């Protein structure tokens, strides 16, 4: 239609020399009407698109319901035809056989001779079902948007499209409300969490709902639903702003006691209001990055043929053998006195045979042992879930509850695992740079200068492979004064890991072949009998971000390792069985999700990159 109008306008202009002043006036009027028509068409087109999107969802739901009804109808039709079986014979015995309402031919028994009024014939039910199906289908095709919330568009999509002249409906929380022009209009900075940026909205005093923002200067936290038209923004930060047509107050906010005043709060303070801190710029940006990294994780492994396995949170085994476990028990609870807890007569300890699971149970420290079961049957598998450590640590790098990504690969050695780890980490960083650019720019401005450059260097750099022995020697040669002196046989501390990546090698490093005595029981013992085929991926600012190994696939060696660590071999019989029945070389690693978010965002404290941090003395919210 706009193209057709434009052709008519061009045609009339070509006749200007042949027309009188009246014709020119008519042309001007025609052009004005054409412009009005084009504006109306744009507005109608946007509304139609919105209605179409929602209607499709409702139509799909009704189509599913219709499919169920059609299936029921097919059953009823089949019941009237000849088939084997006593019930089919009974149905075929007479054309007037009746089925109780609410039953199918396969759910009813012999009819009660007294039943009559509550029964309908098969043909009648079939007709009614067909009618219902047709009615539902007709309603779905004619579905229109009735709910005002269906009309909402995200602020992210508004700013991205910058469709000047279009009418939209947005909802969110006011970052600021500023009264201008002596109270004749107000500036509202609205954010809905879909992106870092907020939408500036101008509300004139003659618009419905102006009273909700008038007199609210400086207040934050109001939740509003605003309808209006997008207009060009005179500012440089955004291409468009909204001219409000109406304002609806969804939720008031008392600025006197609102914990998030319009100022920058410390991250330590925000931890005390974890239920509200997602509304802040920092935690909101962390949440978006975290969501994207979770999505990219699944995308990477699914694209590379890994099976996603849900491993148990409650377990009877200690994967790491460190004993830092949270007990899961019903023997001790607020309604039971300590004297009533069953104990073993031999030593006075808790008798867990009387517990819910019939033995000691714990929150898992890792899903690795469980996911190995699936990798040793289906080739490649990974798990992504919460893990728990009862470690009384209050450092910036430790939590009591955190998330781990743990892939396992059959028919693979340590070199294969290192290759997957490097590819995975680079994939995540690349995804963040492409899909979290706005949030990363914020982190770079407020928390770490040169953040995006650092991340890009990791993507562009090959990961250097260095043996544990060589790494220790290079640390000693550096003459740097460490809090913990580097020494062969001791685990590398964070200060050592960071010094290697930031000062010695100046790139990501994979340290491999660690001393056997400092690593877990399941790691493959090397021919020298002193080291194991283990590796850690070290990156600048964080240190270790990935830890992995080739798993010990030899039954006798694994059994010996379990005993040497002082662990009960009976608890790991099922794990040993993998080596007893068709063992294969396999390997894997674990990535701490929160440490990844720290690395991507530049946030220094791990408690600020998880929604509700759990650490000694803190389990609120």
Secondary structure, DSSP 8 states (H G I E B T S, - for coil): -HHHHHHHHHHHHHTGGG--HHHHHHHHHHHHHHHHHHHHHHHHHHHHHHHHHHHHHHHHHHHHHHHHHHHHHHHHHHHTS--SSHHHHHHHT-TT-EEETT--TTT--S--TT--TTEEEHHHHHHHHHHHHHHHHHHHHT-----GGGGB--HHHHHHH--TT-EEEEEEEEEEEEEEGGGTEEEEEEE-SSSSS-EEEEEETTSBTGGGTTT-TT----EEEEEEEEEE-SSSS-SEEEEEEEEEEEE---TTT-S--SS---HHHHHTTTTTGGGSHHHHHHHHHHHHHHHHHHHHHHHTT-EE----SEESS-SSSS----B--SSS-TTS-GGGS-B-TTT--B-GGGSTTSS--EE-S-SHHHHHHHHHHHSEEEEEEEEE------STT--SEEEEEEEEEES--HHHHHHHHHHHHHHHHHHHHHH-HHHHHHHHHHT-TTHHHHHHHHHHS--EEEEHHHHHHHHHHTT---SS---TTS---HHHHHHIIIIIS-S-EEEEEEEGGGS-TTB-B-TTSSEEEEEEEEETTTEEEEEEEEB---HHHHHHHHHHTT--GGGGHHHHHHHHSS---EEEEEEEHHHHHHHHH----GGGSSSS--BTTB---
